[in-house]
Structures are given as structure tokens and as C-alpha cells.
Amino acid sequence: MTTLTDTPVLVLDERRMQRNIDEMAAAVAAAGVSLRPHFKTSKMIEVARRQLAAGAVGMTCATLAEAGALLDAGITDLFWANAPATAHKAAAVVAANRRGRVIVGVDSLALGENLSAAARAEGAVVEVRLEVDTGLHRTGVAPEAAVELALSLAAFPGIALEGVYMHEGQLASIRGDRAEVKAAGRSASHMLVETADAIRAAGLPLSSVSVGSTPGWDSAPFVPGVTEARAGTYVFFDANQWRLGSAPLERTALQLHSTVVSGPRDGEVVIDAGIKALSSDGSNRDATFGIVVDESRTPQRIVFDRAYEEHGILRGPDATTHAVGDRVRIVPNHACGIVNMWSRVVVVDGDRVVEEWHPVGRY
């Protein structure tokens, strides 16, 4: 088992993680909304089991590799929030549905036709959700075109329109205060609910109106008409979520531990962690690779804005208080990005190592 003396090392505080799991489950349940957390954040079966034990109805996944890992673990109620854009992927989705329930996200006739052909070939029916673009402008149908597309999708044999969904990822780029983030989350949800109502008015029943983002965890799921929340990063939180006001820094459960390996210039030290340890996911507020904190999770007066593959450069008033051999703790900008970099995560209870978990479904 990896120890805390090995650096760089990704460290997960189990108590903080469990608190995040329990509090999110309670908040969503109190609103009468189902919770289907996004597995791409943790990519660890041990974490998914804890989320399900706390009341989650199933899991969301980003890739078919993640879906396969969850099915292998006996977790069988899934939503693949991505697209079967090839015949191979459509066939894989149909095959996965023989092992469990795997709902699929679509946003076009082409995707619906592709999945319909694969399902018909196997005599199967696959549930789909229509993705609606409520402001991110990544994927998803425009709300004004959603009814027509929904009617066309519903006519395809082999697929069943189960609901609508959105990813309100645009909230992550808001630079205003928390009130502005929450207002944007509610606005996106109102747009999705209105779209669902229009589809129902056209004669199509919908079971699910699903929203999903950690920046919007305390706003988007609580609009009347929403039935499901799919936040993911909340399980660990991270520096970007702290900057957005999603949670205080003390709630962050992941840290990268590194060691100072050099101090060649005044005002700077070099650590043994770079983009291969942290990912290159940037800050949503400044040009840093993460927040350097002390043992109590208080930010230090250190700027971490230069990183190479295996080295990071720290500068600022507190940087040179660290000597060669000293440990440095970093709260990563983006939990999902850093976990995907690692084949192992050291789980701690306080300062005691209790387990080592292994992310699955990685590229």
C-alpha cells in the first residue's frame, strides 16, 4: 500500500467525503428530488457505494468504460450522459442494457436513429433522455426546437423517451458572487422545466427532468418540476468550487501531498508535483494550478502558477518558509481532472492511512 511518505500522493479524507455525501443526500431528499451522482468525479467504486448507501437512486457516468466498471460492480441503474455517435457505441449501449438499466443522452435525430438501429437489431428497447441546452452552448438542443425533436425521437422504434436533462456548466464560469451563481442555476432549471412541460403538452409523457452541476447544487435542483439532481464534484469539492462559493475550503476532501525538492532562487521553491500529478485544469479565478494550504486547510501566501510534467514552482511570502524535504499540501482546482490522473488514492482518517482505492474507467 502507498504511504503518505511517498510523494507526490493523492490523499482522500474519508470523514470529509462522507460528510459531503450525507449532507447532499439529505438536502436533495428534503426537496423530494432524486440524486444520481456523477461517477466521473470519483471513478472509485468505494465512493459510489457510499453514495448509494446514502440514498442515491443510481449513478451518472461520462464514458462507456465507467458504465462497464459500475456494471461489473453490480451497480445497475445508470445514466450515460453522452452520445452513441457510432454504430459500435450504440451496440455497446444495447449490450450494457442487458446487464442493467443504462439510460442514454441524445440531442439529435442522428443519435436517435443510430441507437434505434442497434436496439432493433437486438430486439431491445433503450431509454433515452433529450439533452436541452440551457446556456452552456456545448451540446444539447435549443429549447425552442426541443418539442419537434422529442416527437421525432419518440417515433423511433427501439428507443423510449424517458425524460430531459441539462448540464448547467455555465455556472462554473460566473465571476460574480454566490447569489449570481444561484440565480443562474434557477434560471437554467426554469428553462428546462418549461421545455419539459411543452413536450408533455405535445402528448409525450416524461418521467425525468434532470439537472446536474456542483456549482448549481443549492439552486438548480430546487425549482419545482425538477425530479433529479446529478452533481458530482460535491463528493470531494475542490478549489474551483471554493472560489464559486459552493463550499468552504474545510469541506474539500482531496489534497495532493508533495515535497520540496529544490530552492534555487530567492522567493521560490520547487516541488515534486506538476501537471502529471495535478492535471492542467486551470483555476476559474486566476492562473494557478491549485491552492497551497497548511495542515488546517488555511491558504498560504503562495502562488502556484508554473508547472512542468514533474515539477511545480511555488513563489510568494510563505514559499521560502519551506525547506528541501518539507511537505506541501495542495487543494486541486478540479477534483474530476486530478482523480483521472491517478491509479491509486490513499484514504486517510485524520493522519492515519486506512485504505488505498483505485480509480476505474480511466483512459
N, C-alpha and C positions, 0 to 999 in steps of 0.2 A: 504494500500500500504506500502511496505517495505520502510524504510527511510535510509539515509546514516548514521544515528546514530546506526543502527543495524549492528553489525559485528559478524562474517565475512559476507561480502556482495559483490556480483559480480556487478561491475559497468561498464556500456557501455556508452562511449562518442559518442553521436549521430552525432555531427559535424564531428569528425574524421572518423567515419564509413562512412558517406555519401561522404566525400572526397575520401576515398578509393574506394567506389563503382563507383563514377563518373570518376575517373582517370583511373581505369582499363577498364571500358566500352569504354572510348574514345580511349585508346591505342590499344585495340583489334579491335575496329571498323575501326580505321585508316589503319589497316593491311588487312581489308577485311575478318576477321575471326569472326565467331560467338562465343558468350560467353554463356556457360551453367554452371554457378557456382555450386560448390558442397555444398549442403544443410547441410551436416554433421557438418560443422563448426559452423553455427549459430543455426540451429534447431529451428529457430523462423520465423513464417510466416511473421511477420512485416518486417524482413530483406529481405526475399525472394521477397516480393512485391516491395521493393525499388530497388532490383537488376533487376527485370523485367522491372520496370518503366524506368530504365536507359538504357535498350536495350537488356538485356539477352533474348535469344530465348526460354529458358526453364531452368529446374534445373536438376542437378545430385543428386542422393541420394545413400546412402550406405546400407540402410535396407528397407525392405518392410513396416515397421512401418513409416519410413519417407515418403515413397511414398504415403501411405494411408493418412497421415496428409496433404500432399500437395494436393492430390486429393480432400480431404474434403474441402480444402480452395479454390477450383476452379482453382488450378494450374495444368494444364493437359498435358503439354509436358515435359516428364521426361525421364531420362536415369538412370536405376538401374544398377550401376557399380558393380554388384556382381553376384552370381551364383544360379540358380534354381536347387539345388543339390538334392532335394527330390520331390516326386510327389505332396506333399502338397504345396510347394513353387511354383512349376511350375503351378499348378492350380490357385494359388493366383495371379500370374503374368497375366495369361489369364483373370481372373476376373477383374484385375485392368485395363486391356486394353479395357474393356467395358466402363470404366469411363473416359478414356483419352488415350493418347499415352504414353506407357511405354516401351521404348527400353530396351533390356536386354543384359548384358555382358556374353559371354561364351568363354571358351578356350579349349573345348574338345568335342569329339563325344558323350560322355556320357551325358553331359549337353544338347547338341542339341537334342539328342534322347528323353530325359526326357521332354523337353519343347515341342517338336514336338507332342508327345503323348497327352499331356494336351491340346494343341491347336486343334489337330484333333478331340478330344472328344467333343469340343465345337463348331466345325466348324469355328474356328478363325485362323487368321494369326498374328504372333507376330514378330516384327522386332528384330533382334539381331545384336550385334557388336562383332567382334572377338578380344579378347584381345591378344596383342603381347608383349612378354617380351623383353624390350629394355635395360635391365640391372639391374632391381630391384631384379629379381630372387625370386619373391613371387608367383604370378600366371601369367598366360599367356603362349601362345605357342611360341616356339623358332621361330625366323623369317624364318629360313630355312625350317621349317615344316608348315608354315602358308598357303601356296598355297594349298597343299594337303588337309589340314583340312578345308579350306574355300570351296573347291569344294565339299567335303563330306557334310558339313553343308548345303550348298545351295541345295543339293538333298533331304533334309528332307522336307516332306510336313508340312504345318502349321507354318513354320518359314521363314523369309525373311532376308537374309544377307544385312544389311544396311551400314556397314562400319567396320573400325578397330579403335582400341583405345589402349592407353597405360597409365600407371601411372608411371612417371619418378621419383618415390620416392627416388631413389638412390641419387638424388641431395642433399637431406637433410643431408646426412652423409659426404659430402665433407668437408674437413678441410682446403682447400686452400682458395684463395681469390675469389672475385666475378667473375673475368674473368674465373677462372676454373669452377665455377658453370655454368656460361653461356655457356661455350664451351661444357660442358657435356649435357646441355639441347638441344643445337643444334644438337649434335651428336645423341642423342636418337631420336629426331624428324626426322632426315635424315633416320635413320633406319626404322622408322615407315612408312614414305613416300615411301621408296624403296619397303617395303613389300606390301603396297597398290598398287603400280604400277605393281608389279609382279602378284598380284591377278587379277588386271584388264586385264593384258596381257593374263591371262589364260581364259578370257572370262566372268568374273564376274564384273558387274558394282558395284561400291561403291560410296555412296553419301558422307560419312563422314570419315575424318581422324582426330581423336580427341585426343588431348593431355591434360594432366592435372596435375599440381602441382603449388603451390605458389613459391617454390624455382626457378622454371623454368619459371615464369610468363613473364619475359622480354627476353626470348630466345626461348624456345620450340615453342610457337605459331607463330613465325615469320619466320619459314622455309617454303619456297614455297611448296605448296601441302597440308599443314595443313589447315583444314577447321573449326576446333572448338577448343576452349580452355575451360578447366574445373577447373581452380584454385578455391580454396575455402577459405583458411586461409587469403587471401589478404583482405577480408572484415573487419577483425579486426587486422591482423598481430599479432605478439607475440614475445617473447624473442628469440625463436629459429630462427625466420625469420630475426630478427635484427642481430643476430650473423652471419647469412648467407649473409647479405648484401641485402636482399630483400627489406628492407625499413628502414628508420631511426626510432629511438625509439619514436620520436614525433608523428609518424603515428600510433602507437599502440592505439587501441580504447578500449581495455578491461583492467581493473585493478581489482585486489582483494583488498578490503579495510579490514584491520584487526586492532586489538587493542592490545597493550602491556598489558599483564596480570601479568607478574612476571619478576623480575630481581634478581634471586637468586645467581648468580655467577658473578665475575668480568669479564667484557668484553662480557657478553651475556645478551640478554633479550628473553623473551618467549612471543609469540603472540597467539591469539585465532584462528589460522588457520593452519590446517595440510593437510594431503593427502585427507581427505574427502571434503575439500574446493577447493583444487588446482588440484587434481588428482596426481598420482605418475609419470606422464610423465616427463622424465628427460631432462636435457639440452643436446644439441648437441655439447657442447664445454667443459662443466665441470660438476661437481656433485652438482648442485644446483636445488632448486625447483622453482626458478624464480628470477627476478631481483627486488630488493628493490629500489624504486625511490622516489624523493621528489615531491613536487607539480608541478614542472616544467618538470617532467619526466627525470630528471638528475639522473643517477645511483648513489646510495650512496655506501660508502665503507663498505658494509655489505655483509657477506656471509651467505646464507640461504641453508645449506646442511644437516640439520637434521629436520625431520618432523615425527610426530606421527599422530594419527587419527584426533585429535582436537587441536594439539599444534605444533607450529613451533619454532625452535631455531635459533636466529639471533646472529651472532658474527662479530666482526671487529671494526675498529676505530670509525665508526659512530653509531654502535649499541647502545652504552650506552648513546648517546645523547637523546635517547627515554626513557621516564619515564612511569611508570604504568599509563594506561589511554590514552596514546598517540596513534594517528592513524598512521598506517603504510600502505603504498601503494606498491603493488607487481604486476609487469607485468609477467603474467604466461608464462611458457615455451611453452606450446602448447594450442592454443585457442580452438581447437576442443575438446580436453580432458577435459578442465575445464568447458566448457559450458554444456557438458553432465552430469556433476556432479550436476547441479543446476536446481531447479524447477522454479526459478524466477531470473530475471535480472533487475536491476534498471538502467533506462535510464536517462542520465543527459544531460543538455545543460549548459556547464560551471559547476557551482556549484549547479545548480537548478535541482531538480528531476522533470522530465516531465512525465514519464510513468513507468510502470512495465510490462515487457514482459515475456512470459513463454515458454521455450523450449518444443518442442513436439517430439514425436517419440523416447523417451528415453527408455532404457531397464527397 
